[in-house]
């Protein structure tokens, strides 16, 4: 007897209806099934998808927007200043834990079951990291949470000692933010320190790269070179890469080839990038994101992420990856026939590759992690952004949402 039988669903926008049987936390069988199950659910022709994958989010800064005050300029540097003030005055383990759980619950409701959290380790006590390691253990039964330690205020001053401590505490990977270092040379030095530590401890790398509207910021080329030299390939990811929008075309073509050859991943965060980047440009202002379509068409693995959630850097956010994908369609000019499927994959399979998730996808033998939505296609999903009606994690139903219904009263007489 199966644990769960989901009848009459369409896997990944397929035209073919089928049933999905779950046993012991795995997808046991896909097809036309008649075996008994402890629980049988009617899918009603809705679409079953693998869960969304959030490959870059800040749980430690989430839900702090407005404290101690709003970011009035909207610029990244004011956001950093505000976060440093919050971290000094208000940050406690209990505070981080409460906010992180609230964000995770919201994103799970929207169908996210895999998440990579970026944790600032500028605090000498590593308060946020201690809290999020506990959160990671608490949510492990239903959500995979990876933690990447990153030095918001730079790592060359302590030669990476904070990253080393973070690794020994249990961080899954480490980062650098070279474009915020005081000089280009210090930025390059930070990348070498990061790669040396990752190699020593066998950890993934996720670099905040060139998140600045400055065509002279070109740290990604060094990331790609080091990834190749250390043989790390797709265990290395760069987020943002906004400066690429300002590079000369001849250099872009060379750079894309270097990125592709190194096999590193790129994560774009169109919600915050659209809001933060381009503010110092003269008109016409830049669009705020990297050259997603060019990278994707060259065969680079590109993922899209929600990133900040009501933080000093970004005062908005719902926790829905569909909102990030929807924004990306506009910003990257990806409205062609195949683009909708490509952006959908950036929220799912591509992001799963960033996190090196094994057994991801709707296949027999894989983990029984999936969601149920009312959408006919990737285009329909991204256009309407429907609610996630059912979330199944490790074979267990953990969340159900009933879509809103509207009753039209036009032409009816009120009594």
N, C-alpha and C positions, 0 to 999 in steps of 0.2 A: 504494500500500500504506500502510495506517495504521501509526502507531507502536505504538499500544496499542488493543486491542478488549476492552471489558468487557461480557460477555454476561449476559443474564438478571438484570437489576437493576430495582429499583423507585425511580424518582426521587422524593425527598421524600415518602415514604409513599403514593405513588400505588398504585392497584389494578392499574395496567397495567405489564406487564413489558416491558422494552426493552433494547437494546444501546447502548453509548456508545463512539464511536470518537474517538481522540485523534490529532492530527497537529500537529507543530511547536508543541507546548505549548498548543494550543487544543482545545476540544471541536469536532470537525469535523462530527459527525453523531450524531443521536439517533434511534433507530427500530429496526426489524427489519433487521439488517445481515448481509451475507454476504461482504463484501469481505475480502481477506486482510490480515493485520497481522503486524508483527514479533513481537508478543507478544499472546496471547489468554488472558484470564483468565475463569473461570467465577464469576459472582456468586451463583449458587444462590438467587435470589429475595431476596437481602438488599437493604437500603435504601441508596441512594447519596444523600448530602447534601452541600451546600456545606460547607467547613470552618468550624469554630467560630472566632469572632472575639473575642479578649481585648482589651477596650477600656480597661482600667485595671489595670496591674500595676507593681509596684516591683521591678525587677531588681537595683537597686543595694543594696537592703536584704535581699533574699531569702537564705535559708539562713544567717542570722546569729543566729537565735534562741538565747539562752543565752550569748551573748558580748557584753559581759563577764559578764552574769548574766541570769537570766530576769526578765521583767516580772511581778513578783509581784502587783501591783495589777490588772493587766490594762487599765489606763486609757491613753488616748491620750497624755497628757502624760508619763507615765513612759516610754512607748515612744519619744517624741521625745528625752527625756533620755538613754536608753540608746543610741539611734542616734547622737546627737551625740557620745557618748563613744566609740562604735565608730569613727565617722568620724575622730575625732581620733587615736585610738591605733592602729587596725589597717588602715584603708582604704588600699589600693594599687591601681594599675591592674590588676596581675596578679590580685589578689584578686577584684575586680569581674568581670573577664573570665571567670575560672573558674566563679564562681557563676552568672553570667548564662547561660553556655552550658549548664550543668547543668539550669537551670530551663527553658530553651528546649527542650532535648531531651525533657524530661519532658512539656511541654505539647504538643509536636508529636506525641508518642506518643498523646496524648489527642485529637488531631484539630485542634489550633490551628495555623493557617497565617498568621494576621494578628494583630498584637500592638501595642498602644500602651503604651510604657513611660514611667513617670513618674520623672524623674531629679532628685534633690535637687542644687541648685547653690549650697548654702550654703557649701560648701568653696571657699575662695579659689582653689585650684588647679584646680577643676572636674575632679577626678580621675575620678569616676564617669562624667561625661559623655564625657571623652576615651576611656575604656575602652569605653563602650557605642556610641560612634560606630564604633569598630573592630569591635565585635561585629555591629553592623548591617550593615557591609560583608561580613563573613564569612558571615552567614546569608542574605544577599540572594538567592542562587540558589534557596532553598527557602522562605523566610519573609519576609514584609513586616513590618518593625519600624519604627514611628514613635517618636520620642523627644520627650517634652514636658518642658521645663525648668521646675521649680517651686522656689520659695524657701521651704523648710521653716521657716526662721527669719525670714521676712518680707522685703519688698522695698523698703519705703519708706526705710529707712536709707541705702541706696545709690542710691535713685531708679531702680531697675531695671537698674543697671549689670551685675549678674551675668547677668540675662536677656539683655541686649544681647550680652554676650560669648558666651553660649550659642548665640544665634542665629547669630552670625558663625562659630562653630565648626561649626554644622550641625544644630542642633536643629530639629525639624519644627514645633514649636509651643511656646507658653509658658503659664504659669499664675500664679495668685496664690492665697493662702490667707488671705482677709480675716478670717475668724473667729478666727484666732490672732494677729492684730495687737493691739497693746496697747489701742487704743481703737477705737470704731466709726468715728470720723473717719479714722483711719489705715487701717482696712480699706477704706473707700470710696476713699481716695487710692490704695491699691494696685491697685484695679480700674481706675481711670482710667489709671494708669501702664501697666498690662498691655495695655489696649486701644490706647493710643497707640502702644506699641511694635509690637504685632501689625499695626496698620494701616500703620505705617511700613515694616515688612519683609514684609508680606503673609503672615502666619503664622496658623495656627489657634490657637484659645484653648481651654484645658481647665482650668476653675477648680475648685479644691477648695472647695466652698461649704457653709457652715453645717453642718459635721460636728461638731455639738455639741448636747447635750440642753438647749437654751436657746431658748425661744420668742421671745426678743428678738433673736436672730440672724437677720437677714432680708436678707442680702447678695444673695440670688438675684434679688430684684426689680431691683437696680441692674445686675446682669449682663444680665438680659433687656432692660432699658431701653437699655444701651450697645450690645448686639447689634443692636437695632433702629436706633439712631442711626447706628452705623457701617455698617449694611447687611451685617452678617456672617452673620446667620441661622444656618443649621445648621453653620457653621464654628466655632460656639461650643458648648461642652459644659460642663455642671456635673456633678460627681460628688458623691455622698453625699446632701446635702440632708436630713440627719437631723432638723434642727430643725423641719422642716415638720410632723412628727408632733405638735408642741406648739403649733402656731399655732391661733388661734380659727377656727372654721369659716367665718365670714363673710369673713375675710381669705384663707383658703385658696381659696375660690371665685374671689375677685378675682385672686389670684396665679396660679392655674392658667390663667386666661384670658390673663394677661400673658405667661406662659411659652409658651403655645400660639401667641399672636400673634407672638412674637419668633422662633419657629422654632428655638430652641435645643434641644439634646439633653440628656437626663438619663441618667446612669449610676449604677446602684445596685450596691452591693458587700455583699450580705447576709451573707457569711461573717464578715468582720471586723466589720461593723456590729452583728451579733447578739452578738458576743463583747465588743465594746468599749463600745457605747452602753448607756445605761440604768443604769449602775453606781451613779450618784449619785442616782437616783430613789428616792423612798420607794415602798413597795408600794402599789398594783400598779405594777410597773416597765414602762417602755415596751418596745415590741417591737424597737426599734433601727434600723428602716429608715424611709425616706421613704414617702410615700403613692403607692406604685407603681401600684396598680390605678386610683386616681382619675386620675393623670396619663395613664396608658395609655388609659383610656376616654375621656379628653378629646381624644385625638389627638396627644399629645406623644410624640415618639420616645424610648422608654425602652430602654436596654440593660442587661444584667446582666454583671458582671465578677467574676473570681476575686479580684483585688487582691493583698493580701499573701500571702507564701509562706514560712512558717517564719522570721518576722522578729521584731524587738523589739515589733512591734505585734500580731502574730498568730502564735501558736506552732504552728499547724496548716497544712493545705493540702496537696492532692495534685496540683494542676495541672490537674484536670479541671473544665471549665466546667459539666459536668452536676451536680457537687456544689453549685455556686453556684445553678444553676437549681432544683435540688431544695430547697435551703434557702429560696429565694424563694417557691416555691409555698406553703410553710408560713407564712412570716412575713407575706406579703402577702395571705393568705387567698385564694389563687388556685387553687382546686380545682374550679372549675366546668367545664362541658363545653368551653368555648372557651379556658379559661385555659391549658391545657397547650400548645396551639399558640402562644398569645401569648408564653409564656415561652421556648419554643423559638426563636421569631423574635427575642427579645431577645438570644439568644446568637449569632445568625446575621445575618439581614438588617438588623435594627435597629442592631446593633453595627457592621456594615459601613457603614451610613450615618454613624455617628459618625466613622469613620475616612475617610469619603469615598472608599471603594474603588470603582473602576470595573471593570466586567466581572465582577461577583460573582454567582455562582449557576449552577445547572445549566442552561445554555442554549447552543445552537450559537453558535460564535464567541467565547464567553467563555473566559477562562483555564481550562486544565484543572487546576483545584484542586478536589479533592473527597475525601470519605471514605466508607468502607463500614462499615455497622453492621448488627447483627441487631436490628431494632426494627420493630414493626408500625405504630406511630403515635407522635406526640409524647408522648402520655401514657405509652406503653410505654417510650420512650426515657428520660424523666425519672424514671419509677418505678424501673426496673431499673438505669439508668446502665450500659449495656453497654460493653465495651471497643470502641475504634475498631480494626477489624480490618485496614483498609487505608487508607493516607494517600498521596494522589497530589498532587504539587505541580509545577506547570508541565509537566504531562504525564509526570512521572517518579515511579515508585513509590519513596517514600522511607522507608516504615515499614510493617511487617506485624506484627500481634499475633494469636496464636492464643488464642482464648478458653479459659479453664480448663474442664476436664471433671471431672465427679464420677461415680464408680462406687459405687452403693449395694451394700453387702454384708450388709444386713439379711436374716436368715433363712438365710444361707449358713453352712455348717460350715467352721470354720477348720481347716486341716490343716498 
